[in-house]
Amino acid sequence: MRIASIDIFRALTMVLMIWVNDFWTLKNIPKWLTHAKASEDYMGFSDIIFPLFLFIVGLSIPYAIKNRVLKNEKKELIAKHIIIRAFSLLLIGFFMVNYESIHEESMPISKYTWCLFMAFAVGLIWMNWKKSPVSKRWHIYFQVFGFAILLFLAVIYKGGSLGESWMKSHWWGILGLIGWAYGVNALVYLYSKRSLPIMIVLWFIFNILCVVNSINGITSENEFIRAFSPIYTGTIPAFTTAGIIVILLFQKLSGSVIKWRYISLITLGIVQIIYGLATRPYWGISKIQGTPSWLAICTGIGILLFVLLYYIADVKKQVNWAKIIAPAGTATLTCYMIPYFIYPIRNMIDIRLPDYLNTSIIGLLVSFAFALLVVIFTGWLQQKRFSLKL
């Protein structure tokens, strides 16, 4: 079962994520569009995109698990799928975040070659080969070859300021953080028998952890324990828990007069935004610090956008406007990975656009066109039956 508004919401967020991730190539763009610095009490447009994606992961979990239950899959098999999927996201995120701290001079290949091999390996391992036109006998060989590439990249890796360190978890990267949020929420949701009260309790726990972390800083100095910080600091998984709660409330209110469904969720979204703004003097609004105010405001925005898109796409059936970006909502990982091929190749062959195409409004338009082309190419790959799947 697919909800049109969730796919469209995911597609819009993915397009915007590719767009804002390209801002590093631009000059003289408005500050309100960019990420805020760690020391700033401020939230730019770019700081809203990632939490929206985490929220959408939560919106999707109840439907994904319901589909597997309807196929009579046992709970243990569903849990295994969740764990493998979460671990896959962690593994890809682990490699991606270490790419950022490569010490190129200490390695036998350039950092761009390393990145290109990493993206190629991800494609080989997580390609949905079963639905591809490639003969079944080759599938396992491609996946084994992909893992061999990742092992090679790990063996030759050198990081740090002098090439003195090996790969570390650092901050796990976007995909890794999604993996943590998805894994813990999906497992709790599954084993709580899809209980709304339990998910609400979990949401409060994550919010409390977020507050405690903002007051006392509960991130451990121990490297092993610190690797789990995306969970015990609360902020990241709270977005996903909120998405699950919204869907469960939406389903619970389905038998009531439809206006109460909207009023309830709109009220919840507005309350979250008001709470975030009201607590700003205590903690500030900061994505990098993961403050409770940032968590609340972005959660509120996510709730309101979902209600709006549901009304447009699922009630009024107005979906044609989103057809051009549809592949970003159904082949999201494929879409996300494509820039990891483009950027290294561009740097290796030293392609540079004229400055006027990388500056101000013109630069933003060119960058947005790039994001759309990535989505269109993703759609073309889908038509050829090549798509990544975790």
LONUVO-373473 format. One record per residue (C-alpha): residue number from 0; residue in one letter; y negated, z negated, x negated. Coordinates in pm, 1 decimal, decimal comma. Layout:
# residues N
<pt NUM 'A' <Y Z X>>
...
END
This chain:
# residues 390
<pt 0 'M' <0,0 0,0 0,0>>
<pt 1 'R' <-334,8 104,5 -146,0>>
<pt 2 'I' <-674,9 -10,1 -20,7>>
<pt 3 'A' <-928,3 269,2 -70,2>>
<pt 4 'S' <-1214,9 29,8 -139,9>>
<pt 5 'I' <-1025,9 -142,5 -424,7>>
<pt 6 'D' <-944,8 190,0 -593,5>>
<pt 7 'I' <-1306,3 304,7 -554,8>>
<pt 8 'F' <-1437,4 -31,4 -678,6>>
<pt 9 'R' <-1208,1 -4,3 -982,3>>
<pt 10 'A' <-1313,3 355,6 -1044,3>>
<pt 11 'L' <-1684,4 273,5 -1026,4>>
<pt 12 'T' <-1639,7 -20,6 -1261,0>>
<pt 13 'M' <-1436,8 187,8 -1508,0>>
<pt 14 'V' <-1701,0 463,5 -1516,0>>
<pt 15 'L' <-1973,7 205,8 -1574,1>>
<pt 16 'M' <-1765,0 35,1 -1843,3>>
<pt 17 'I' <-1727,3 361,5 -2036,0>>
<pt 18 'W' <-2099,7 422,7 -1989,1>>
<pt 19 'V' <-2218,7 83,1 -2116,2>>
<pt 20 'N' <-1963,7 92,0 -2400,1>>
<pt 21 'D' <-2140,5 406,8 -2518,0>>
<pt 22 'F' <-2482,1 239,7 -2538,0>>
<pt 23 'W' <-2427,8 162,1 -2907,7>>
<pt 24 'T' <-2481,6 534,4 -2975,0>>
<pt 25 'L' <-2824,4 534,2 -2804,3>>
<pt 26 'K' <-3178,1 440,7 -2903,2>>
<pt 27 'N' <-3472,4 298,9 -2709,9>>
<pt 28 'I' <-3290,4 214,2 -2389,1>>
<pt 29 'P' <-3419,3 -54,6 -2148,4>>
<pt 30 'K' <-3321,9 -408,6 -2243,0>>
<pt 31 'W' <-3212,1 -489,4 -1886,9>>
<pt 32 'L' <-2926,2 -239,8 -1923,8>>
<pt 33 'T' <-2784,2 -386,5 -2243,9>>
<pt 34 'H' <-2573,5 -692,1 -2324,8>>
<pt 35 'A' <-2762,5 -1016,4 -2373,3>>
<pt 36 'K' <-2731,4 -1189,0 -2710,5>>
<pt 37 'A' <-2536,9 -1513,6 -2744,3>>
<pt 38 'S' <-2855,6 -1718,5 -2781,1>>
<pt 39 'E' <-3028,6 -1568,9 -2474,8>>
<pt 40 'D' <-3048,1 -1722,9 -2130,3>>
<pt 41 'Y' <-3022,8 -1381,0 -1974,0>>
<pt 42 'M' <-2785,1 -1136,6 -1808,9>>
<pt 43 'G' <-2817,6 -761,5 -1856,7>>
<pt 44 'F' <-2655,0 -494,2 -1641,7>>
<pt 45 'S' <-2382,1 -451,5 -1905,3>>
<pt 46 'D' <-2290,9 -820,1 -1871,9>>
<pt 47 'I' <-2184,1 -770,0 -1509,2>>
<pt 48 'I' <-1929,3 -489,6 -1559,4>>
<pt 49 'F' <-1642,1 -673,5 -1729,7>>
<pt 50 'P' <-1635,6 -969,0 -1485,1>>
<pt 51 'L' <-1627,0 -719,7 -1197,7>>
<pt 52 'F' <-1315,4 -564,3 -1350,9>>
<pt 53 'L' <-1152,4 -908,5 -1379,4>>
<pt 54 'F' <-1241,8 -971,0 -1015,0>>
<pt 55 'I' <-1083,2 -638,1 -914,8>>
<pt 56 'V' <-763,6 -736,2 -1097,8>>
<pt 57 'G' <-751,7 -1032,5 -861,3>>
<pt 58 'L' <-812,2 -811,1 -558,1>>
<pt 59 'S' <-515,5 -597,1 -661,8>>
<pt 60 'I' <-259,2 -869,8 -737,2>>
<pt 61 'P' <-165,4 -962,4 -376,3>>
<pt 62 'Y' <-105,0 -597,4 -283,3>>
<pt 63 'A' <88,1 -520,8 -602,1>>
<pt 64 'I' <320,7 -818,2 -554,6>>
<pt 65 'K' <358,6 -746,1 -181,7>>
<pt 66 'N' <470,5 -391,2 -261,1>>
<pt 67 'R' <740,3 -524,2 -494,6>>
<pt 68 'V' <853,8 -782,1 -238,9>>
<pt 69 'L' <882,3 -506,0 23,9>>
<pt 70 'K' <1113,2 -323,2 -218,8>>
<pt 71 'N' <1335,1 -633,3 -215,6>>
<pt 72 'E' <1271,3 -711,9 -581,9>>
<pt 73 'K' <1376,4 -1063,6 -678,2>>
<pt 74 'K' <1110,2 -1310,7 -783,4>>
<pt 75 'E' <1250,6 -1328,1 -1137,0>>
<pt 76 'L' <1225,1 -950,6 -1173,4>>
<pt 77 'I' <864,6 -952,9 -1050,7>>
<pt 78 'A' <783,6 -1235,0 -1293,8>>
<pt 79 'K' <940,9 -1035,7 -1577,7>>
<pt 80 'H' <723,1 -735,8 -1487,4>>
<pt 81 'I' <411,5 -958,3 -1485,2>>
<pt 82 'I' <492,5 -1108,9 -1825,2>>
<pt 83 'I' <565,8 -770,8 -1985,6>>
<pt 84 'R' <248,4 -622,8 -1840,7>>
<pt 85 'A' <36,3 -917,6 -1955,8>>
<pt 86 'F' <191,9 -909,5 -2303,9>>
<pt 87 'S' <128,5 -534,4 -2326,2>>
<pt 88 'L' <-241,3 -589,9 -2251,2>>
<pt 89 'L' <-252,9 -868,9 -2510,3>>
<pt 90 'L' <-89,3 -649,2 -2772,4>>
<pt 91 'I' <-322,7 -354,4 -2716,9>>
<pt 92 'G' <-624,3 -586,0 -2707,3>>
<pt 93 'F' <-506,6 -756,5 -3028,5>>
<pt 94 'F' <-504,6 -424,7 -3215,1>>
<pt 95 'M' <-834,5 -311,7 -3064,6>>
<pt 96 'V' <-1024,1 -626,1 -3157,7>>
<pt 97 'N' <-891,0 -613,6 -3515,3>>
<pt 98 'Y' <-1016,0 -258,0 -3548,9>>
<pt 99 'E' <-1366,6 -406,1 -3522,6>>
<pt 100 'S' <-1318,4 -617,7 -3838,2>>
<pt 101 'I' <-1134,2 -372,6 -4062,7>>
<pt 102 'H' <-1221,7 -378,8 -4433,3>>
<pt 103 'E' <-1193,0 -6,0 -4492,3>>
<pt 104 'E' <-1218,0 -17,2 -4872,5>>
<pt 105 'S' <-900,1 -225,4 -4894,3>>
<pt 106 'M' <-682,4 9,1 -4689,3>>
<pt 107 'P' <-505,3 335,2 -4779,8>>
<pt 108 'I' <-651,2 512,4 -4474,1>>
<pt 109 'S' <-996,5 510,6 -4318,0>>
<pt 110 'K' <-1079,6 280,8 -4026,1>>
<pt 111 'Y' <-1121,9 585,6 -3801,7>>
<pt 112 'T' <-777,3 716,3 -3891,4>>
<pt 113 'W' <-639,5 368,6 -3823,9>>
<pt 114 'C' <-802,3 366,9 -3480,2>>
<pt 115 'L' <-678,1 717,4 -3399,8>>
<pt 116 'F' <-320,9 622,5 -3492,9>>
<pt 117 'M' <-351,4 306,9 -3281,1>>
<pt 118 'A' <-464,7 505,4 -2975,8>>
<pt 119 'F' <-187,0 760,1 -3033,6>>
<pt 120 'A' <71,9 480,1 -3055,7>>
<pt 121 'V' <-53,9 325,4 -2730,1>>
<pt 122 'G' <-18,1 665,6 -2566,0>>
<pt 123 'L' <338,6 705,1 -2690,2>>
<pt 124 'I' <449,0 356,2 -2586,1>>
<pt 125 'W' <283,0 321,3 -2247,8>>
<pt 126 'M' <292,3 679,6 -2123,2>>
<pt 127 'N' <460,9 698,8 -1784,0>>
<pt 128 'W' <725,3 928,8 -1929,2>>
<pt 129 'K' <944,6 911,7 -1617,6>>
<pt 130 'K' <687,5 1108,6 -1419,3>>
<pt 131 'S' <590,9 1338,0 -1707,2>>
<pt 132 'P' <727,0 1690,8 -1759,3>>
<pt 133 'V' <889,4 1578,7 -2086,6>>
<pt 134 'S' <1269,0 1572,0 -2091,1>>
<pt 135 'K' <1418,6 1225,6 -2035,6>>
<pt 136 'R' <1616,8 1233,1 -2361,8>>
<pt 137 'W' <1293,5 1220,3 -2563,8>>
<pt 138 'H' <1134,0 921,7 -2387,3>>
<pt 139 'I' <1291,4 643,7 -2590,5>>
<pt 140 'Y' <1225,2 826,2 -2919,4>>
<pt 141 'F' <855,7 861,2 -2839,4>>
<pt 142 'Q' <826,5 492,9 -2750,9>>
<pt 143 'V' <1013,4 378,2 -3062,3>>
<pt 144 'F' <791,9 606,5 -3272,0>>
<pt 145 'G' <486,9 446,2 -3108,7>>
<pt 146 'F' <602,8 96,4 -3199,2>>
<pt 147 'A' <677,8 215,8 -3553,5>>
<pt 148 'I' <316,7 338,1 -3582,7>>
<pt 149 'L' <181,5 1,2 -3466,0>>
<pt 150 'L' <405,2 -175,6 -3719,2>>
<pt 151 'F' <278,8 53,6 -3995,7>>
<pt 152 'L' <-84,2 -11,9 -3895,5>>
<pt 153 'A' <-19,2 -387,5 -3898,9>>
<pt 154 'V' <144,1 -373,4 -4243,7>>
<pt 155 'I' <-143,9 -187,6 -4407,9>>
<pt 156 'Y' <-416,5 -381,5 -4226,5>>
<pt 157 'K' <-687,5 -559,1 -4423,8>>
<pt 158 'G' <-972,9 -741,8 -4257,4>>
<pt 159 'G' <-1255,5 -980,9 -4331,1>>
<pt 160 'S' <-1564,2 -934,6 -4546,0>>
<pt 161 'L' <-1357,3 -872,9 -4861,1>>
<pt 162 'G' <-1028,9 -751,0 -4713,4>>
<pt 163 'E' <-877,8 -1094,3 -4766,4>>
<pt 164 'S' <-735,3 -1149,9 -4419,6>>
<pt 165 'W' <-468,9 -1002,6 -4195,8>>
<pt 166 'M' <-489,5 -940,7 -3821,5>>
<pt 167 'K' <-618,4 -1230,3 -3608,6>>
<pt 168 'S' <-661,4 -1287,4 -3236,3>>
<pt 169 'H' <-1041,0 -1332,2 -3267,6>>
<pt 170 'W' <-1159,6 -1292,9 -2904,8>>
<pt 171 'W' <-862,0 -1078,9 -2784,9>>
<pt 172 'G' <-1075,1 -783,9 -2674,2>>
<pt 173 'I' <-1136,0 -666,2 -2319,5>>
<pt 174 'L' <-775,2 -568,3 -2250,9>>
<pt 175 'G' <-641,8 -888,4 -2402,2>>
<pt 176 'L' <-867,3 -1103,5 -2184,1>>
<pt 177 'I' <-754,8 -904,3 -1880,5>>
<pt 178 'G' <-396,2 -972,8 -1989,6>>
<pt 179 'W' <-453,9 -1350,9 -1996,7>>
<pt 180 'A' <-633,2 -1353,2 -1660,4>>
<pt 181 'Y' <-376,8 -1127,3 -1495,3>>
<pt 182 'G' <-72,1 -1306,1 -1634,8>>
<pt 183 'V' <-160,4 -1663,1 -1538,9>>
<pt 184 'N' <-298,9 -1570,6 -1195,8>>
<pt 185 'A' <-17,3 -1336,9 -1098,7>>
<pt 186 'L' <250,1 -1591,1 -1199,1>>
<pt 187 'V' <82,3 -1878,0 -1013,5>>
<pt 188 'Y' <33,4 -1655,9 -708,8>>
<pt 189 'L' <397,1 -1545,9 -719,0>>
<pt 190 'Y' <551,3 -1890,9 -761,0>>
<pt 191 'S' <313,6 -2060,2 -516,8>>
<pt 192 'K' <461,2 -1829,2 -253,0>>
<pt 193 'R' <123,8 -1657,7 -220,0>>
<pt 194 'S' <-45,1 -1979,2 -106,4>>
<pt 195 'L' <-420,2 -1968,5 -36,2>>
<pt 196 'P' <-469,5 -2348,1 -80,4>>
<pt 197 'I' <-300,3 -2342,7 -421,6>>
<pt 198 'M' <-513,0 -2048,8 -536,8>>
<pt 199 'I' <-827,3 -2231,2 -420,8>>
<pt 200 'V' <-720,7 -2538,4 -620,7>>
<pt 201 'L' <-658,0 -2315,5 -924,4>>
<pt 202 'W' <-1003,2 -2160,7 -880,5>>
<pt 203 'F' <-1165,2 -2507,1 -876,7>>
<pt 204 'I' <-969,3 -2606,3 -1187,5>>
<pt 205 'F' <-1089,9 -2299,3 -1377,3>>
<pt 206 'N' <-1449,0 -2361,0 -1263,7>>
<pt 207 'I' <-1428,8 -2724,2 -1375,0>>
<pt 208 'L' <-1288,1 -2618,2 -1713,1>>
<pt 209 'C' <-1577,0 -2373,3 -1743,5>>
<pt 210 'V' <-1827,9 -2655,1 -1680,2>>
<pt 211 'V' <-1651,9 -2890,9 -1924,4>>
<pt 212 'N' <-1648,6 -2620,0 -2190,3>>
<pt 213 'S' <-2021,2 -2555,7 -2140,7>>
<pt 214 'I' <-2097,0 -2928,0 -2178,6>>
<pt 215 'N' <-1856,7 -3029,9 -2454,8>>
<pt 216 'G' <-1717,9 -2709,7 -2606,5>>
<pt 217 'I' <-1341,6 -2755,6 -2565,2>>
<pt 218 'T' <-1230,7 -2465,3 -2785,5>>
<pt 219 'S' <-986,9 -2604,0 -3041,9>>
<pt 220 'E' <-1027,2 -2562,6 -3416,6>>
<pt 221 'N' <-652,9 -2507,2 -3444,5>>
<pt 222 'E' <-595,8 -2132,1 -3468,5>>
<pt 223 'F' <-278,2 -2134,6 -3257,6>>
<pt 224 'I' <-431,3 -2342,0 -2977,4>>
<pt 225 'R' <-752,4 -2141,5 -2995,3>>
<pt 226 'A' <-551,4 -1827,6 -2916,2>>
<pt 227 'F' <-504,8 -1967,6 -2562,7>>
<pt 228 'S' <-875,3 -2041,0 -2517,2>>
<pt 229 'P' <-926,0 -1763,2 -2258,2>>
<pt 230 'I' <-715,5 -1978,3 -2023,1>>
<pt 231 'Y' <-822,7 -2336,0 -2094,1>>
<pt 232 'T' <-1195,4 -2257,3 -2109,0>>
<pt 233 'G' <-1164,4 -2137,0 -1750,0>>
<pt 234 'T' <-1425,3 -1864,0 -1716,1>>
<pt 235 'I' <-1218,4 -1548,2 -1764,7>>
<pt 236 'P' <-925,7 -1628,4 -1531,2>>
<pt 237 'A' <-1164,9 -1772,6 -1268,1>>
<pt 238 'F' <-1294,7 -1423,9 -1189,2>>
<pt 239 'T' <-941,5 -1301,9 -1116,7>>
<pt 240 'T' <-853,5 -1608,0 -910,7>>
<pt 241 'A' <-1165,1 -1544,7 -701,8>>
<pt 242 'G' <-1045,5 -1189,8 -633,0>>
<pt 243 'I' <-709,0 -1317,1 -508,7>>
<pt 244 'I' <-879,8 -1573,6 -283,4>>
<pt 245 'V' <-1108,5 -1308,9 -133,9>>
<pt 246 'I' <-812,1 -1089,3 -39,2>>
<pt 247 'L' <-617,5 -1382,8 105,7>>
<pt 248 'L' <-920,6 -1488,1 310,6>>
<pt 249 'F' <-971,3 -1129,6 418,0>>
<pt 250 'Q' <-611,5 -1109,0 536,9>>
<pt 251 'K' <-623,0 -1452,4 702,4>>
<pt 252 'L' <-932,9 -1354,6 900,9>>
<pt 253 'S' <-791,4 -1016,1 1003,1>>
<pt 254 'G' <-697,3 -1146,1 1348,9>>
<pt 255 'S' <-1045,9 -1275,9 1424,2>>
<pt 256 'V' <-1347,5 -1085,0 1543,0>>
<pt 257 'I' <-1425,6 -848,6 1257,2>>
<pt 258 'K' <-1782,3 -973,6 1217,2>>
<pt 259 'W' <-1653,8 -1319,9 1118,1>>
<pt 260 'R' <-1453,0 -1165,0 838,9>>
<pt 261 'Y' <-1770,6 -1013,7 695,5>>
<pt 262 'I' <-1987,4 -1317,2 765,5>>
<pt 263 'S' <-1741,1 -1548,6 589,1>>
<pt 264 'L' <-1714,4 -1338,9 273,3>>
<pt 265 'I' <-2083,9 -1248,8 259,4>>
<pt 266 'T' <-2167,1 -1620,2 293,1>>
<pt 267 'L' <-1925,0 -1702,9 11,6>>
<pt 268 'G' <-2081,9 -1436,4 -210,7>>
<pt 269 'I' <-2437,5 -1554,5 -141,6>>
<pt 270 'V' <-2341,0 -1919,7 -199,0>>
<pt 271 'Q' <-2194,4 -1825,4 -537,7>>
<pt 272 'I' <-2512,3 -1645,7 -642,3>>
<pt 273 'I' <-2733,4 -1934,7 -523,1>>
<pt 274 'Y' <-2512,2 -2183,7 -708,8>>
<pt 275 'G' <-2536,4 -1975,0 -1024,4>>
<pt 276 'L' <-2914,5 -1951,1 -1006,8>>
<pt 277 'A' <-2953,5 -2319,7 -917,8>>
<pt 278 'T' <-2744,6 -2434,8 -1215,5>>
<pt 279 'R' <-2911,7 -2198,6 -1462,1>>
<pt 280 'P' <-3143,2 -2474,2 -1597,9>>
<pt 281 'Y' <-2836,8 -2678,4 -1698,5>>
<pt 282 'W' <-2621,5 -2416,2 -1868,8>>
<pt 283 'G' <-2817,6 -2091,8 -1881,0>>
<pt 284 'I' <-2678,7 -1751,8 -1791,3>>
<pt 285 'S' <-2471,6 -1612,7 -2076,8>>
<pt 286 'K' <-2172,2 -1381,1 -2087,5>>
<pt 287 'I' <-2090,6 -1456,2 -2451,9>>
<pt 288 'Q' <-2100,6 -1832,2 -2392,2>>
<pt 289 'G' <-1914,8 -1785,9 -2061,9>>
<pt 290 'T' <-2143,5 -2023,7 -1872,5>>
<pt 291 'P' <-2071,8 -2145,7 -1516,7>>
<pt 292 'S' <-2392,4 -1978,8 -1394,7>>
<pt 293 'W' <-2282,0 -1639,0 -1526,0>>
<pt 294 'L' <-1939,1 -1694,9 -1370,6>>
<pt 295 'A' <-2083,7 -1780,7 -1029,5>>
<pt 296 'I' <-2343,2 -1502,4 -1014,0>>
<pt 297 'C' <-2099,1 -1230,3 -1118,0>>
<pt 298 'T' <-1835,7 -1363,3 -876,8>>
<pt 299 'G' <-2090,2 -1348,6 -595,9>>
<pt 300 'I' <-2185,9 -993,9 -687,1>>
<pt 301 'G' <-1817,5 -895,8 -690,3>>
<pt 302 'I' <-1757,4 -1041,5 -342,9>>
<pt 303 'L' <-2060,3 -867,8 -190,7>>
<pt 304 'L' <-1974,6 -532,2 -349,4>>
<pt 305 'F' <-1617,1 -551,9 -223,3>>
<pt 306 'V' <-1732,9 -621,4 133,6>>
<pt 307 'L' <-1976,3 -329,8 115,5>>
<pt 308 'L' <-1718,0 -87,8 -25,0>>
<pt 309 'Y' <-1452,8 -199,8 223,2>>
<pt 310 'Y' <-1690,1 -126,4 510,0>>
<pt 311 'I' <-1779,1 216,4 367,9>>
<pt 312 'A' <-1434,0 330,2 252,1>>
<pt 313 'D' <-1180,9 152,8 474,8>>
<pt 314 'V' <-1373,4 101,9 797,7>>
<pt 315 'K' <-1598,9 407,0 807,3>>
<pt 316 'K' <-1349,7 618,7 603,5>>
<pt 317 'Q' <-1627,9 758,4 385,0>>
<pt 318 'V' <-1436,8 832,4 63,8>>
<pt 319 'N' <-1524,7 1190,4 -29,6>>
<pt 320 'W' <-1826,6 1078,1 -231,3>>
<pt 321 'A' <-1591,3 899,2 -472,4>>
<pt 322 'K' <-1343,2 1183,2 -528,5>>
<pt 323 'I' <-1495,2 1286,7 -862,5>>
<pt 324 'I' <-1431,9 939,7 -1009,0>>
<pt 325 'A' <-1098,7 875,5 -831,9>>
<pt 326 'P' <-885,3 917,3 -1149,8>>
<pt 327 'A' <-1066,1 619,1 -1304,8>>
<pt 328 'G' <-933,6 404,9 -1020,9>>
<pt 329 'T' <-571,1 519,9 -1031,9>>
<pt 330 'A' <-521,8 599,7 -1403,4>>
<pt 331 'T' <-748,7 328,8 -1537,7>>
<pt 332 'L' <-575,1 261,9 -1870,2>>
<pt 333 'T' <-565,1 633,9 -1949,1>>
<pt 334 'C' <-936,6 654,9 -1878,8>>
<pt 335 'Y' <-1011,1 350,3 -2093,2>>
<pt 336 'M' <-811,0 479,7 -2389,7>>
<pt 337 'I' <-964,2 828,3 -2412,1>>
<pt 338 'P' <-1281,5 713,2 -2594,7>>
<pt 339 'Y' <-1056,0 556,9 -2859,2>>
<pt 340 'F' <-954,6 912,7 -2947,3>>
<pt 341 'I' <-1301,8 1063,7 -2911,1>>
<pt 342 'Y' <-1507,0 817,3 -3117,8>>
<pt 343 'P' <-1286,2 825,6 -3431,5>>
<pt 344 'I' <-1260,3 1205,7 -3422,5>>
<pt 345 'R' <-1635,7 1233,0 -3378,9>>
<pt 346 'N' <-1696,1 1007,8 -3678,7>>
<pt 347 'M' <-1430,8 1176,6 -3892,9>>
<pt 348 'I' <-1582,2 1522,8 -3846,9>>
<pt 349 'D' <-1936,7 1380,0 -3840,4>>
<pt 350 'I' <-2052,1 1526,6 -3509,3>>
<pt 351 'R' <-2401,8 1410,0 -3419,4>>
<pt 352 'L' <-2615,6 1504,5 -3122,6>>
<pt 353 'P' <-2986,5 1568,8 -3177,5>>
<pt 354 'D' <-3191,3 1249,1 -3157,7>>
<pt 355 'Y' <-3363,2 1348,2 -2834,3>>
<pt 356 'L' <-3021,4 1355,7 -2662,7>>
<pt 357 'N' <-2949,7 997,9 -2778,7>>
<pt 358 'T' <-3283,5 845,6 -2685,9>>
<pt 359 'S' <-3424,6 674,5 -2377,9>>
<pt 360 'I' <-3362,3 826,6 -2032,5>>
<pt 361 'I' <-3220,1 1152,0 -2171,5>>
<pt 362 'G' <-2974,0 955,1 -2382,2>>
<pt 363 'L' <-2865,3 748,2 -2082,7>>
<pt 364 'L' <-2805,8 1062,1 -1875,8>>
<pt 365 'V' <-2607,9 1228,0 -2156,0>>
<pt 366 'S' <-2404,4 908,6 -2200,0>>
<pt 367 'F' <-2331,7 892,6 -1826,6>>
<pt 368 'A' <-2226,8 1257,4 -1833,1>>
<pt 369 'F' <-1988,0 1165,8 -2115,7>>
<pt 370 'A' <-1835,1 893,2 -1895,4>>
<pt 371 'L' <-1788,0 1143,0 -1610,7>>
<pt 372 'L' <-1625,3 1395,5 -1846,2>>
<pt 373 'V' <-1380,6 1127,7 -1959,7>>
<pt 374 'V' <-1288,3 1065,6 -1595,9>>
<pt 375 'I' <-1254,5 1437,6 -1521,9>>
<pt 376 'F' <-1028,5 1479,3 -1826,5>>
<pt 377 'T' <-823,1 1182,5 -1703,6>>
<pt 378 'G' <-782,3 1361,4 -1371,6>>
<pt 379 'W' <-668,9 1676,7 -1550,4>>
<pt 380 'L' <-407,4 1476,9 -1742,3>>
<pt 381 'Q' <-290,1 1326,5 -1413,5>>
<pt 382 'Q' <-244,7 1672,5 -1269,1>>
<pt 383 'K' <-30,4 1758,4 -1571,7>>
<pt 384 'R' <164,4 1435,6 -1502,9>>
<pt 385 'F' <49,6 1251,7 -1813,7>>
<pt 386 'S' <-74,9 903,6 -1737,9>>
<pt 387 'L' <-43,9 561,3 -1902,0>>
<pt 388 'K' <123,7 281,5 -1711,0>>
<pt 389 'L' <187,0 -79,7 -1808,4>>
END
